[in-house]
Amino acid sequence: MTTSRTRVTGIHVGVDVGKYTLDIHIHERDLYWQVENTPEGIRSALNRIGRYAVSRLVVEATGRYELELVSAAYDRGIPVVIAKPSAVRQYARATEQLAKTDKIDARVIAEYGAVTQPRIRLQESKNIRFLKDLLVRRRQLMEMRTKELNRQGIMGTGRLAASYRRHLKQLDQEIVWIDRQIEKAIDTESLWAERKALLSSVPGVGNVLIHTLLGDLPELGTLNNKQIAALSGLAPINRDSGRSKGKRRIQGGRGTVRVILYMATVSAIQCNPVIKSQYDQLVAKGKHKKVAIVACMRKMITILNAMVRDNCEWAY
């Protein structure tokens, strides 16, 4: 006879994370309960979940509210999956589960994990998490600065001019401070410092791209060219049906990496002989300039991937 404390293999746990509560469902047992999203509630939930041999604890990415649960689960050796909300909703629609409540969402998340078996996420160090937070904050500040510059161009005259100048000066100071914190975070990790030295040897690759790759693309150097291109959102997706051959378009992947890589590639086209040569050849063949830039972005990320993999500096 089994008891509630019997360890069962293949358990998939779905957690619908809210600001104040965690709704939890165990797929194989059809078991549901709710706890508060507090350290005490998380401890209680993991104590109960720990009675089983968990294959996956699946949560949706909410931005921040799932981090304490994920961190505590890692500490207990529980395999964690942080799923894209869009992927879970697509699964729900595909299985005609259209109703949506916290309880239903927890059940759908658990079922999604059991059926699709998404890739388990490796644990991040606190320093990597801090670096990612710094990168997010830098992007926020840059967005605010751009908006304020646009407002200044429209309204920043007369009596209002000093207000815009003060705010822009403050934003610039905050961005400088964030950049210093990013440098300190990198200096504390010897592996990051080594990778930064390698990547900075490439013409056209600056600190913003290097910091983004270190924080948002830690898989760099561990995947093959097709995989790293897909993870960066640079793999062309087919759109073929029958005799119709649709135009290939890039999509998915990590948008933050793709955006920064685009800007770096535009710079590299001016100063990097390898990237410039490929761009000129593609344009000469009649390719649209943006198509040529995307192809150069793929070449750039594959070169950087090979450099990190082989631990060698730029030698082209």
TAKADA-V528858 format. One record per pair of residues at least 12 apart in sequence whose ideal C-beta (glycine too) atoms are under 6 Angstrom apart, sorted by sequence separation. I is the first residue (numbers start at 1). J is the second residue. D is the distance in Angstrom with one decimal. If there is no record, write none. Layout:
I J D
I J D
This chain:
152 164 4.1
236 248 3.6
237 249 5.9
13 26 5.5
21 34 5.6
22 35 5.2
279 292 5.2
282 295 5.9
196 210 5.3
236 250 5.9
237 251 5.7
12 27 4.4
21 36 5.9
22 37 5.1
21 37 5.7
57 73 5.4
92 108 4.9
234 250 5.4
11 28 5.4
20 37 5.7
233 250 5.9
279 296 5.2
278 296 5.6
148 167 5.7
233 252 5.6
148 168 5.7
233 253 2.5
24 45 5.8
57 78 5.2
61 82 5.1
88 109 5.8
91 112 4.7
232 253 5.2
275 296 5.0
278 299 5.8
192 214 5.3
231 253 5.6
56 79 5.5
57 80 5.3
58 81 4.5
59 82 5.9
60 83 5.5
54 78 5.2
88 112 5.2
56 81 5.1
58 83 5.6
60 85 4.8
232 257 5.0
233 258 4.2
42 68 6.0
46 72 5.9
145 171 4.6
232 258 5.9
42 69 5.3
144 171 5.9
60 88 5.9
265 293 5.9
182 211 5.3
42 72 5.2
46 76 5.8
141 171 5.8
265 296 5.1
265 297 4.7
141 174 5.4
141 175 5.1
83 118 6.0
265 300 5.4
13 49 5.7
261 297 5.3
81 118 5.0
216 254 5.7
81 120 5.9
82 121 5.4
81 121 6.0
138 178 4.8
216 256 5.1
217 257 5.2
11 52 4.2
13 54 5.9
79 120 4.6
80 121 5.5
137 178 5.7
216 257 5.3
17 59 5.4
274 316 4.8
11 54 5.0
12 55 5.7
8 52 5.4
9 53 4.9
12 56 5.2
13 57 4.6
14 58 5.2
15 59 4.7
134 178 5.8
10 55 5.3
17 62 5.1
212 257 6.0
5 51 5.0
7 53 4.7
19 65 5.7
134 181 5.5
17 65 5.1
134 182 5.1
212 260 4.5
17 66 4.5
74 123 4.5
58 109 5.2
209 260 5.3
208 260 5.9
131 185 4.7
58 113 3.7
130 185 5.8
209 264 4.3
56 113 4.6
127 185 5.9
205 264 5.9
204 264 5.9
127 189 6.0
204 267 4.8
234 297 5.6
204 268 2.8
234 298 4.8
204 271 5.4
203 271 4.9
204 272 4.4
203 272 4.1
229 298 5.2
232 301 5.1
228 301 5.9
225 302 4.5
228 305 4.5
23 102 4.3
23 103 5.8
135 215 4.8
25 106 3.9
24 106 5.9
25 107 4.5
23 106 4.1
27 110 3.9
132 215 4.7
27 111 5.6
131 215 4.4
25 110 4.5
220 305 5.7
16 102 5.1
27 114 4.6
221 308 3.1
220 308 5.1
221 309 4.3
16 105 4.1
16 106 4.2
14 106 5.0
14 109 3.2
14 110 2.8
12 110 5.3
12 113 4.3
12 114 4.0
198 307 5.4
201 313 4.3
202 314 4.7
195 308 5.9
201 314 4.2
198 313 5.6
